[in-house]
Amino acid sequence: MELKDTIRAIEDYPKEGVIFRDITTLLKDKDAFKKAVDEMAEKIDSDVDKIIGIEARGFIFGAALAYKLNKGFIPVRKPGKLPWDKLSESYDLEYGEDSIEIHEDAIDPGEKIVIVDDLLATGGTSKACLKLVESLKGEVSALVFLAELEGLKGREVLEGEKVYSVIKY
């Protein structure tokens, strides 16, 4: 089974000229979902301490990987969603700015962290997440994605980091 074949391509969504990669078709296929998690897990060193999942689809894969690898899971969320003391990091969007947050006590100094998300596009969200980990004195072991849109050059934004993606477009 080719995982790429289980992802639906929707043309001109959310705007004309964009091909949206809809992973819900992969998720509903138990064999494809298992294969995706297994292939992502192969990219993760056994000595990591915790897995971060970036809201929202990163929660799906991050939590599954944390469970499979017997690691702690850390949700990184959009503003206003975390109930405790938190740190925030902003990043640029095509038309504006957004930010993500993490609890201040999510990472102990020196812990090895893997950042997980469904898609690497421009790299802005992942870079902001990396900065949050570093501000808590954690060490980013790797960034792992289900899919990567190579033409958007997100990997370049994460230069110097170990970046893995299972599927490339």
Helices and strands as residue ranges (DSSP letters): G 3-6, E 8-11, E 19-22, H 24-27, H 30-41, E 50-54, H 57-69, E 72-76, E 86-93, E 96-103, E 112-120, H 124-135, E 139-148, G 150-152, H 154-157, E 163-168
